[in-house]
């Protein structure tokens, strides 16, 4: 779960203003919170943002 939190925070640090402008970060992100931002990263972000979305999804699948 720590990996998911770290990736979530990284997404907001690196892409908050560009790709996640319509979302607000939560203090204790859950798996669902992390998955909720991946679509915005893919659509609004660049190639690196898409790769980060894939990392988030992979980490979330590993928790299941």
C-alpha positions in Angstrom: 0.0 0.0 0.0 3.0 2.3 0.6 3.9 2.0 -3.1 0.5 3.1 -4.1 0.6 6.1 -1.8 4.0 7.1 -3.0 3.0 6.8 -6.7 -0.2 8.8 -5.9 1.7 11.6 -4.3 4.2 11.6 -7.1 1.4 11.9 -9.6 0.1 15.1 -7.9 3.6 16.5 -7.4 4.6 16.0 -11.1 1.3 16.3 -12.9 -1.2 18.1 -10.6 -1.5 21.3 -12.5 -1.3 19.7 -16.0 -3.2 16.4 -15.8 -4.9 16.3 -12.5 -6.3 19.9 -12.3 -9.8 18.6 -11.9 -8.9 16.4 -8.9 -7.9 17.1 -5.3 -5.3 15.0 -3.5 -6.6 13.2 -0.4 -4.4 12.9 2.7 -4.6 9.1 2.9 -5.1 7.7 -0.6 -6.7 4.3 -1.0 -6.3 1.9 -3.9 -9.5 3.3 -5.4 -8.3 6.9 -5.0 -5.1 6.0 -6.9 -7.1 4.2 -9.7 -9.4 7.2 -10.0 -6.6 9.5 -11.3 -5.1 7.1 -13.9 -7.5 8.1 -16.6 -6.7 11.8 -16.2 -3.0 11.0 -16.3 -3.5 9.1 -19.6 -5.7 11.7 -21.3 -4.2 14.9 -20.0 -0.6 14.0 -19.5 2.4 13.2 -21.6 4.1 9.8 -22.2 5.7 9.9 -18.8 2.3 10.5 -17.2 0.9 7.5 -19.1 3.8 5.4 -17.8 3.1 6.6 -14.2 -0.6 5.6 -14.7 0.5 2.1 -15.7 2.8 1.9 -12.6 -0.2 2.9 -10.4 -2.4 0.3 -12.0 0.2 -2.4 -11.7 0.7 -1.6 -8.0 -3.0 -1.6 -7.4 -3.4 -5.0 -9.1 -0.6 -6.4 -6.9 -2.6 -5.6 -3.8 -5.7 -7.5 -4.9 
